[in-house]
Amino acid sequence: MMKKCKRCGTTKPLDEFTSSTQCKDGHVSECKPCKVAYVREHYRSAAGRISYIYLTQKKSSVERGHPPPTYTKKELMSWATERGLDVLMAGWKAGDYAKDLAPSVDRLDPYKPYSLCNIRLVPWKDNNSKAYEDRKSCRHITAQNRRVRQMALDGSLIAEFGSISNASRTTGITRIN
């Protein structure tokens, strides 16, 4: 069976279209290559990048037990535009859309939830580096760096560390032990 793609106008076999129970014939109206191109183009636009950032913030807030962002996606877009989103987007494009150059939003205080006064617009590399340093220094507790207690055989507390890695570096005992 064949179907015509609404984007490129080419008639292709049905296996070139993603299945969908919501469509009459059981397949979406655009072929897979056209859908991939559309998603890539959208993701690389300012609106697409802000959508991605906002959805990531909502997901991260749930994982951290924080309330969701105190702003809407539209407010985030306006905030980012005022702070040079277009400059970051141009740099990302000039860098052939390298992940390190992608516009990102970082929380200033990792203990507080997302709010317009607790975020800054940065390239992804800067955001990732700060997150790594926060985890390494135990300023931000995640699944990768839970607090560790060093106990004596009698049950008394010897020391407390921000993470297994921190305990290993300080005591010289390997992480496995």
C-alpha positions as CSV (number, residue, x, y, z in Angstrom):
1,M,0.0,0.0,0.0
2,M,1.2,3.5,-0.8
3,K,0.7,7.0,0.8
4,K,1.5,10.6,-0.2
5,C,3.6,12.7,2.2
6,K,2.0,16.0,3.0
7,R,5.4,17.7,3.2
8,C,7.4,16.5,0.3
9,G,4.5,15.3,-1.9
10,T,6.2,12.0,-2.7
11,T,4.1,8.8,-2.8
12,K,5.9,6.1,-0.7
13,P,5.2,2.7,0.9
14,L,3.4,2.8,4.2
15,D,6.5,1.5,6.1
16,E,8.0,5.0,5.3
17,F,5.3,6.5,7.6
18,T,5.1,6.2,11.4
19,S,2.1,4.2,12.7
20,S,-0.6,6.1,14.5
21,T,-3.9,4.9,15.9
22,Q,-5.2,8.4,15.7
23,C,-5.1,8.5,11.9
24,K,-7.7,7.0,9.7
25,D,-5.3,4.8,7.7
26,G,-3.2,4.0,10.8
27,H,-0.2,6.2,9.7
28,V,0.8,9.8,10.1
29,S,0.6,12.2,7.1
30,E,4.3,12.9,6.8
31,C,7.1,10.4,5.9
32,K,9.8,9.6,8.4
33,P,12.6,11.6,6.7
34,C,10.3,14.7,6.5
35,K,9.4,14.4,10.2
36,V,13.0,14.0,11.2
37,A,13.9,17.2,9.2
38,Y,11.0,19.1,10.7
39,V,11.9,18.1,14.2
40,R,15.6,19.0,13.7
41,E,14.6,22.4,12.2
42,H,12.2,23.1,15.1
43,Y,14.7,22.0,17.7
44,R,17.3,24.4,16.2
45,S,15.0,27.4,16.3
46,A,14.7,29.8,19.3
47,A,11.1,28.6,20.0
48,G,12.1,25.0,19.8
49,R,15.1,25.4,22.0
50,I,13.0,27.3,24.6
51,S,10.4,24.5,24.5
52,Y,13.0,21.9,25.1
53,I,14.5,23.9,28.0
54,Y,11.2,24.5,29.6
55,L,10.1,20.8,29.4
56,T,13.5,19.8,30.8
57,Q,13.1,22.2,33.7
58,K,9.6,20.8,34.5
59,K,11.0,17.3,34.5
60,S,14.1,18.2,36.6
61,S,11.8,20.0,39.1
62,V,9.8,16.8,39.7
63,E,13.0,14.7,40.0
64,R,14.4,17.2,42.6
65,G,11.1,17.4,44.5
66,H,10.9,21.2,43.7
67,P,7.7,23.0,42.5
68,P,7.5,23.5,38.7
69,P,9.0,26.7,37.2
70,T,7.2,29.8,38.4
71,Y,6.9,31.1,34.8
72,T,5.3,30.0,31.6
73,K,7.1,29.0,28.4
74,K,6.1,32.3,26.8
75,E,7.5,34.2,29.8
76,L,10.8,32.2,29.6
77,M,11.0,33.0,25.8
78,S,10.6,36.7,26.6
79,W,13.1,36.6,29.4
80,A,15.7,34.7,27.3
81,T,15.2,37.1,24.3
82,E,15.9,40.1,26.5
83,R,19.1,38.4,27.7
84,G,20.7,37.6,24.4
85,L,19.1,34.4,23.2
86,D,19.7,35.5,19.6
87,V,23.4,35.8,20.2
88,L,23.7,32.3,21.7
89,M,21.5,30.9,18.9
90,A,23.8,32.5,16.3
91,G,26.9,31.1,18.0
92,W,25.3,27.7,18.2
93,K,24.5,27.9,14.4
94,A,28.0,29.1,13.6
95,G,29.4,26.2,15.6
96,D,27.4,23.8,13.4
97,Y,25.0,23.1,16.3
98,A,27.6,21.6,18.6
99,K,26.0,20.5,21.9
100,D,28.5,22.5,24.0
101,L,27.3,25.7,22.3
102,A,23.5,25.1,22.6
103,P,21.6,27.8,24.6
104,S,20.8,26.5,28.1
105,V,19.3,27.9,31.3
106,D,21.2,27.3,34.6
107,R,19.9,27.8,38.2
108,L,22.0,30.3,40.2
109,D,21.2,28.6,43.5
110,P,20.8,24.8,43.1
111,Y,18.8,24.5,46.3
112,K,16.0,26.8,45.0
113,P,13.5,26.0,42.3
114,Y,13.4,27.6,38.8
115,S,12.2,31.2,38.9
116,L,13.2,34.1,36.7
117,C,15.3,35.6,39.4
118,N,17.2,32.3,40.0
119,I,18.3,31.5,36.4
120,R,20.8,32.6,33.9
121,L,21.2,32.1,30.1
122,V,24.4,30.3,29.2
123,P,25.9,27.9,26.7
124,W,25.2,24.2,27.6
125,K,28.9,23.6,28.2
126,D,28.9,26.2,31.0
127,N,25.8,24.8,32.6
128,N,27.1,21.2,32.5
129,S,30.5,22.3,34.0
130,K,28.8,24.1,36.8
131,A,26.5,21.1,37.5
132,Y,29.6,18.8,37.6
133,E,31.4,21.1,40.0
134,D,28.3,21.4,42.2
135,R,28.1,17.6,42.4
136,K,31.8,17.2,43.0
137,S,31.8,19.7,45.8
138,C,28.5,18.2,47.2
139,R,26.6,21.5,46.9
140,H,24.0,19.7,44.9
141,I,22.8,16.3,45.9
142,T,21.7,13.9,43.1
143,A,21.5,10.2,42.7
144,Q,25.2,10.2,41.8
145,N,26.4,11.9,45.1
146,R,24.4,10.8,48.1
147,R,25.8,11.6,51.6
148,V,28.0,8.9,53.1
149,R,28.8,8.3,56.8
150,Q,32.0,6.7,58.0
151,M,31.2,4.6,61.1
152,A,33.5,2.9,63.7
153,L,32.9,-0.7,64.6
154,D,31.2,0.4,67.8
155,G,28.6,2.3,65.7
156,S,30.0,5.8,66.5
157,L,30.2,8.4,63.7
158,I,33.7,9.1,62.5
159,A,33.0,11.4,59.6
160,E,30.3,12.4,57.1
161,F,31.0,13.0,53.4
162,G,28.9,14.6,50.6
163,S,29.4,11.6,48.3
164,I,31.1,8.3,47.8
165,S,33.7,9.9,45.6
166,N,34.4,12.6,48.2
167,A,34.8,9.9,50.9
168,S,37.1,7.9,48.6
169,R,39.3,10.9,47.9
170,T,39.5,12.0,51.6
171,T,40.1,8.5,53.1
172,G,42.1,6.9,50.3
173,I,39.7,3.9,50.4
174,T,38.5,2.8,47.0
175,R,34.8,3.5,46.1
176,I,34.1,-0.2,45.9
177,N,34.9,-0.6,49.6
